Amino acid sequence: MDALQKQYPKARVVNDVLFVKSDTIYTSAGISAGIDLALSILEELTDPLFVNKVARGLVVYYRRSHQHTQQNIYLDYRNHINPKVHQVQDYLVEQLASELSLEKLANLVNTSPRNLSRIFKEATGITIGEYLTKLRIEKAKTLKNNPDFTIDYIAAECGFKSPRQLQRILKSTA
């Protein structure tokens, strides 16, 4: 980024975004971000529902917008080798709408709640609760792209207690 800015001082180099649209010039942060950019352009030409069908056909699980950073909750916090923590992370991603408890997660990996909390924080750098909240927010932001989904539906799919709680959290993270 620094080298690019130095070589082209008049250019406005934007850091930590997936893609940028500036008039008729579109750029992306790489190949995967280029897919997100292409889907975004397609959405401008058609509609979000059609783009969702295309993304599913490409087996692109989540379509990200230009507002997303290069960081990704589904990849971040996974650069460790603890299989129990990976198993809990996978379970959380799959069960966001379910009633989740520390005891249930600990039983899943045959350990105590206290030990699970300790090894999770040690492996990821954040608590299980923080990770779960980040997952829920990311999924909610993604589901909001579909105009057919109500705020009530999104809140339920993401495991929020109420649509009001979801709206409050989204507002505080905006």
C-alpha positions in Angstrom: 0.0 0.0 0.0 2.8 2.4 0.9 4.8 1.6 -2.2 1.7 2.1 -4.4 0.9 5.5 -2.8 4.5 6.6 -3.1 4.6 5.6 -6.8 1.3 7.3 -7.5 1.0 10.2 -5.1 -2.0 11.7 -6.7 -4.0 8.5 -6.4 -6.2 7.9 -3.3 -5.1 4.5 -2.1 -7.7 2.9 0.2 -6.6 0.4 2.8 -8.6 -2.6 4.2 -11.6 -2.7 1.9 -12.6 -5.5 -0.5 -13.2 -3.3 -3.5 -13.6 0.3 -4.5 -15.9 1.9 -7.1 -14.8 5.3 -8.3 -16.8 6.6 -11.3 -16.0 4.1 -14.0 -13.0 2.6 -12.4 -13.5 -0.5 -10.2 -10.6 -2.2 -8.3 -10.6 -5.1 -5.9 -8.2 -6.4 -3.2 -7.7 -9.7 -5.0 -9.3 -12.6 -6.8 -11.9 -13.4 -4.1 -12.7 -9.8 -3.6 -13.0 -9.6 -7.4 -15.9 -12.1 -7.1 -17.5 -9.8 -4.5 -17.0 -6.9 -6.8 -18.5 -8.7 -9.8 -21.6 -9.7 -7.7 -22.0 -6.1 -6.6 -21.9 -4.9 -10.2 -24.4 -7.6 -11.1 -26.7 -6.4 -8.3 -26.6 -2.9 -9.7 -27.8 -4.3 -13.0 -30.4 -6.7 -11.7 -31.6 -7.2 -8.1 -30.3 -8.7 -4.8 -32.4 -11.9 -5.1 -30.9 -12.7 -8.5 -27.4 -12.1 -7.2 -28.1 -14.4 -4.3 -29.0 -17.2 -6.8 -25.8 -16.5 -8.8 -23.7 -16.5 -5.6 -25.2 -19.9 -4.6 -24.5 -21.2 -8.0 -20.8 -20.1 -7.6 -20.8 -21.7 -4.2 -19.9 -18.4 -2.7 -21.5 -18.7 0.8 -21.6 -15.1 1.7 -21.7 -12.1 -0.6 -19.8 -9.2 0.8 -20.2 -5.6 0.0 -17.7 -2.8 -0.5 -18.3 -1.9 3.1 -16.8 -5.1 4.4 -13.2 -5.0 5.4 -10.7 -7.6 4.3 -11.0 -9.2 7.7 -13.6 -12.0 7.9 -15.0 -13.5 11.0 -15.2 -16.9 9.3 -11.4 -16.9 8.8 -10.2 -14.6 11.6 -9.7 -16.3 14.9 -9.1 -19.7 13.1 -5.3 -19.6 12.8 -4.7 -22.0 15.6 -4.4 -25.7 15.8 -6.7 -26.6 18.7 -9.2 -29.1 17.4 -11.7 -28.6 20.2 -11.8 -24.9 19.6 -12.3 -25.5 15.8 -15.1 -27.9 16.6 -16.8 -25.3 18.8 -16.3 -22.6 16.2 -17.9 -24.8 13.5 -20.8 -25.6 15.8 -21.4 -21.9 16.6 -21.5 -21.0 12.9 -24.0 -23.8 12.2 -26.2 -23.2 15.2 -26.5 -19.4 15.5 -30.3 -19.5 15.8 -30.2 -22.2 18.5 -30.1 -21.8 22.3 -26.4 -21.9 23.0 -24.8 -22.3 26.4 -21.3 -22.7 27.7 -22.2 -26.0 29.2 -23.6 -27.3 25.9 -20.5 -26.2 24.1 -18.2 -27.8 26.7 -20.1 -31.1 26.6 -19.7 -31.0 22.8 -15.9 -31.3 23.2 -15.9 -33.3 26.4 -14.4 -30.6 28.7 -15.5 -28.3 31.5 -17.0 -24.9 30.8 -14.1 -23.2 32.6 -11.5 -25.1 30.6 -13.3 -24.4 27.3 -13.4 -20.7 28.1 -9.7 -20.8 28.9 -8.6 -22.7 25.8 -10.9 -20.7 23.5 -9.5 -17.4 24.7 -6.0 -18.7 24.5 -6.4 -20.0 20.9 -8.4 -17.1 19.5 -7.6 -14.1 21.7 -11.3 -13.4 22.3 -14.0 -14.9 24.5 -16.6 -17.3 23.2 -19.3 -14.6 23.8 -17.3 -12.1 21.8 -16.9 -14.6 18.9 -20.6 -15.5 19.0 -21.6 -11.8 18.8 -19.2 -11.2 15.9 -20.7 -14.2 14.1 -24.3 -13.0 14.7 -23.5 -9.5 13.5 -21.8 -10.7 10.3 -24.7 -13.0 9.4 -27.2 -10.3 10.2 -25.4 -7.8 7.9 -25.4 -10.4 5.1 -29.0 -11.3 5.5 -30.0 -7.6 5.4 -28.9 -7.7 1.7 -32.0 -9.7 0.9 -35.1 -7.5 0.6 -37.4 -10.4 1.3 -36.1 -10.9 4.8 -37.7 -8.9 7.6 -35.8 -7.7 10.7 -37.8 -10.2 12.8 -36.7 -13.1 10.5 -33.0 -11.9 10.5 -33.0 -11.5 14.3 -34.4 -15.1 14.7 -31.9 -16.6 12.2 -29.0 -15.0 14.0 -30.0 -15.9 17.5 -30.8 -12.4 18.8 -33.4 -12.2 21.6 -35.5 -9.6 19.6 -35.4 -7.5 16.5 -34.9 -4.5 18.8 -31.7 -6.0 20.2 -30.4 -6.6 16.6 -31.2 -3.1 15.5 -29.5 -1.6 18.6 -26.3 -3.8 18.0 -26.2 -2.9 14.3 -26.6 0.7 15.0 -23.7 0.6 17.6 -21.4 -1.2 15.1 -22.2 1.1 12.1 
